[in-house]
Amino acid sequence: MGAHLDEGRMQRLLHGQANPAELAQIRAHLAMCVRCTQRVREWTPLFPEAADVLPVGERLPPPLPGV
């Protein structure tokens, strides 16, 4: 993967449309790219499934019940 996640790839990730090979590429990229990791993390409140591709230390804790 090149420089950063492009908008198309980001949209497929957020909407659960990235295929397994693309998800593997995204995970590898996020493991090395702070900027893209931050972009994905910013969207996880609206697209919580996207947090699955974040490096473990970058994942936000789940919300507390009733909060």
Backbone as CSV, one residue per row, in Angstrom:
resi,resn,N_x,N_y,N_z,CA_x,CA_y,CA_z,C_x,C_y,C_z
1,MET,0.855,-1.172,0.000,0.000,0.000,0.000,0.893,1.223,0.000
2,GLY,0.448,2.251,-0.671,1.220,3.483,-0.806,1.212,4.343,0.438
3,ALA,1.133,5.630,0.227,1.285,6.617,1.287,0.251,6.465,2.404
4,HIS,-0.993,6.777,2.155,-2.040,6.724,3.173,-3.283,6.077,2.590
5,LEU,-4.231,5.728,3.467,-5.496,5.161,3.001,-6.244,6.208,2.185
6,ASP,-6.612,5.849,0.960,-7.378,6.794,0.151,-8.848,6.742,0.597
7,GLU,-9.630,7.679,0.115,-11.027,7.787,0.553,-11.843,6.547,0.213
8,GLY,-11.593,5.957,-0.946,-12.327,4.755,-1.337,-12.064,3.604,-0.388
9,ARG,-10.816,3.405,-0.056,-10.451,2.325,0.853,-11.019,2.586,2.256
10,MET,-10.957,3.844,2.686,-11.492,4.208,3.992,-13.000,3.951,4.023
11,GLN,-13.712,4.326,2.974,-15.162,4.113,2.916,-15.503,2.621,2.947
12,ARG,-14.760,1.804,2.184,-15.015,0.363,2.186,-14.772,-0.223,3.570
13,LEU,-13.733,0.240,4.249,-13.447,-0.224,5.597,-14.591,0.142,6.546
14,LEU,-14.982,1.408,6.547,-16.009,1.886,7.471,-17.360,1.231,7.245
15,HIS,-17.655,0.896,5.998,-18.952,0.309,5.666,-18.919,-1.216,5.600
16,GLY,-17.805,-1.817,6.035,-17.702,-3.271,6.067,-17.654,-3.913,4.701
17,GLN,-17.162,-3.183,3.701,-17.147,-3.687,2.333,-15.755,-4.087,1.849
18,ALA,-14.748,-3.968,2.702,-13.385,-4.353,2.312,-13.284,-5.875,2.342
19,ASN,-12.666,-6.444,1.319,-12.511,-7.895,1.281,-11.352,-8.312,2.200
20,PRO,-11.224,-9.599,2.503,-10.193,-10.046,3.437,-8.764,-9.642,3.051
21,ALA,-8.442,-9.700,1.766,-7.097,-9.304,1.337,-6.870,-7.813,1.582
22,GLU,-7.875,-7.006,1.292,-7.762,-5.563,1.518,-7.659,-5.263,3.014
23,LEU,-8.427,-5.977,3.839,-8.340,-5.790,5.284,-6.938,-6.097,5.803
24,ALA,-6.322,-7.134,5.270,-4.958,-7.477,5.676,-3.994,-6.354,5.313
25,GLN,-4.158,-5.775,4.132,-3.310,-4.653,3.717,-3.542,-3.439,4.611
26,ILE,-4.799,-3.179,4.941,-5.125,-2.039,5.802,-4.515,-2.232,7.186
27,ARG,-4.651,-3.444,7.748,-4.064,-3.724,9.067,-2.557,-3.494,9.056
28,ALA,-1.895,-3.986,8.026,-0.439,-3.822,7.929,-0.077,-2.340,7.840
29,HIS,-0.839,-1.592,7.077,-0.573,-0.168,6.928,-0.778,0.563,8.256
30,LEU,-1.882,0.262,8.936,-2.182,0.940,10.198,-1.149,0.629,11.276
31,ALA,-0.540,-0.536,11.197,0.491,-0.897,12.174,1.699,0.030,12.078
32,MET,1.856,0.708,10.929,3.015,1.575,10.720,2.657,3.046,10.514
33,CYS,1.373,3.377,10.386,0.994,4.738,10.019,0.117,5.382,11.099
34,VAL,0.695,6.288,11.841,-0.020,6.979,12.916,-1.157,7.827,12.350
35,ARG,-0.925,8.492,11.247,-1.945,9.375,10.665,-3.209,8.612,10.285
36,CYS,-3.052,7.505,9.589,-4.230,6.735,9.175,-4.895,6.055,10.362
37,THR,-4.100,5.613,11.323,-4.668,5.028,12.533,-5.556,6.045,13.232
38,GLN,-5.091,7.276,13.317,-5.879,8.334,13.941,-7.165,8.588,13.163
39,ARG,-7.092,8.586,11.850,-8.296,8.798,11.030,-9.336,7.713,11.292
40,VAL,-8.892,6.455,11.319,-9.827,5.357,11.567,-10.404,5.481,12.973
41,ARG,-9.548,5.769,13.949,-10.007,5.876,15.332,-11.053,6.981,15.483
42,GLU,-10.900,8.079,14.753,-11.876,9.171,14.820,-13.252,8.735,14.336
43,TRP,-13.299,7.767,13.433,-14.575,7.310,12.890,-15.193,6.172,13.684
44,THR,-14.455,5.547,14.607,-14.989,4.370,15.292,-16.234,4.630,16.146
45,PRO,-16.473,5.837,16.683,-17.748,6.010,17.392,-18.966,5.810,16.484
46,LEU,-18.844,6.150,15.218,-19.940,5.978,14.262,-19.905,4.617,13.569
47,PHE,-18.702,4.052,13.438,-18.506,2.772,12.758,-17.665,1.870,13.662
48,PRO,-18.248,1.345,14.753,-17.463,0.598,15.738,-16.759,-0.639,15.180
49,GLU,-17.306,-1.231,14.123,-16.670,-2.414,13.527,-15.281,-2.087,12.979
50,ALA,-15.081,-0.845,12.596,-13.793,-0.439,12.029,-12.662,-0.564,13.043
51,ALA,-12.988,-0.535,14.325,-11.960,-0.650,15.363,-11.238,-1.986,15.294
52,ASP,-11.854,-2.995,14.682,-11.229,-4.313,14.590,-9.916,-4.304,13.820
53,VAL,-9.710,-3.330,12.949,-8.465,-3.292,12.176,-7.380,-2.471,12.850
54,LEU,-7.734,-1.742,13.902,-6.744,-0.909,14.588,-5.758,-1.769,15.360
55,PRO,-4.510,-1.314,15.448,-3.563,-2.020,16.313,-4.130,-2.063,17.735
56,VAL,-3.874,-3.130,18.454,-4.494,-3.355,19.765,-4.349,-2.152,20.687
57,GLY,-3.210,-1.541,20.767,-3.001,-0.404,21.652,-3.761,0.838,21.245
58,GLU,-4.313,0.865,20.044,-5.039,2.039,19.543,-6.546,1.898,19.664
59,ARG,-7.005,0.751,20.103,-8.443,0.531,20.193,-8.986,1.228,21.440
60,LEU,-10.133,1.844,21.279,-10.798,2.493,22.400,-11.574,1.442,23.176
61,PRO,-11.698,1.597,24.488,-12.499,0.636,25.246,-13.966,0.741,24.849
62,PRO,-14.717,-0.342,24.988,-16.139,-0.273,24.628,-16.864,0.682,25.568
63,PRO,-17.947,1.296,25.092,-18.700,2.200,25.958,-19.319,1.452,27.127
64,LEU,-19.496,2.146,28.223,-20.137,1.555,29.379,-21.625,1.417,29.120
65,PRO,-22.239,0.345,29.598,-23.685,0.178,29.389,-24.458,1.352,29.997
66,GLY,-25.439,1.827,29.281,-26.286,2.895,29.761,-25.666,4.276,29.727
67,VAL,-24.495,4.395,29.098,-23.831,5.708,29.031,-23.973,6.264,27.648
